[in-house]
């Protein structure tokens, strides 16, 4: 399958409104890679027409922009939750970490003698902490 203009596939991808993950994962199709390889080989062996040169140049510029976009998308994905599920999971992890700290403190103090609320208040007042 020959693509009319090598850059059309990238334009179509951008126009589809891809997610950051799809941008990070983007790879040109095998047909597009082959067409660009053929243009580069032809450029080296016999030269390109003005139209072929323009098409290859457009493709190379867009390919460079896509590399930059992929790098930026990877940065965003690495540093920020990007779905509601990620946000919920992050909140649950934080809550579970807090619970784990509470359980560790409870376990550490399990052998301390029990004290009523009134005894605790009196102890705090006696130590000038309340």
N, C-alpha and C positions, 0 to 999 in steps of 0.2 A: 504494500500500500504506500503510494507516494503522496506526501503531503504537498499541497499546492505551494505554500510558502513555509519554510522551516520554522518560522517564528509563530505561526498560527496556533500550534498546540499550546505554547506557553501563554499566549494571549487568552485562549479559551480557558485554560486552567485558572488564570488570574480572574477572569470575568465570572467564573463559577462561585466566587466568594469562599474560597477554601478556609478551613480552620487553621489555626497555628500548627496543629499536628500534621495536617495534610501538606502544608507548606514545607515543614521540616522534612517530611518523608518524600517529597516530590522527586521523581526521576523521569527524564524524557522517555518516551516510548522507544522500543527497539527500532521501529520504522523511522522515527525522527533521528535517532543516533546514526543509523545507517545512511540516511540522506545527507546529514551534515558531514559524515566521514567521506562520502562520495564527492561532495562539493570541495572539501579540503584536498582530497587526492587529485581532483581535476584541476584545482587551482595550482597545485605544484607541478603537474605534468603538462597541461596544455593551456592553462589559463581559463578564466571565467568570463562570461559575458558581463556587461554592465549590470543587467538585472540579477544575475547569479551572485555577483559581488555584493550588490546592495542587500539581497536576501541573506547572504551569509553574515554580512556586517550587522544587520538588524538582529539576527539570531544571536550572534556573539554578544551584543549589548544586552539583550534580554537574558541570556544565560548568565552573564555577570550579575545582573540585578537579582536574578533568582538565587544565585549563590549567597549574595548579601542578605536577601530576605530569609533564606533558610537558616543562616547563622543567627539572625535576629530572632527568628521564631524559636530556635533552640534555646536562646538565652531566656526568652519569655517563659518558655515551658519549664526551664530549670529553676526559675526564681519565683514563680507565682502559681497558685492553684488556678486552674482554668475551667473547672466545671463545678457545679453545685455539689456533686458527689465528693470532689476533692475538698471543698470547703467544709462539708459535713464531716468527712473523715478526719480532717485536721482538728476540728473542734472536739470530736470524740477522743482522738489521741491525747489532746491536752487535758480533757476531763479525766481520762483513765490514768494519766501520769500523776495528776493531783490526787486521785484516789489511791494510787500506789504509795505516794508519800504519806498519806494519812494512815494507811494500813501498816506501813513500816514503823511510824511513830507509835501506833497502837501496840504493835508487837513488842517494840522496844520497852514500852512502859507497862506491859502486861503484869509484871510481878510487883508493881507498886501497890501499896495498900489503897483500898477504896476509901473515898472521902465523900461525905454528903455535901450538898450545895451550901448549907449553912456553915459547915466546917471550912469549906473552901473560902467563903466570904470572910469568916473570922480570921483565917490564916492570912489572906491578902491584906486585911485591915491591920493586923498585927505587924506585918512586914512593911507597912506604909506603901503598899502597892495599889491601894484602892482608897 
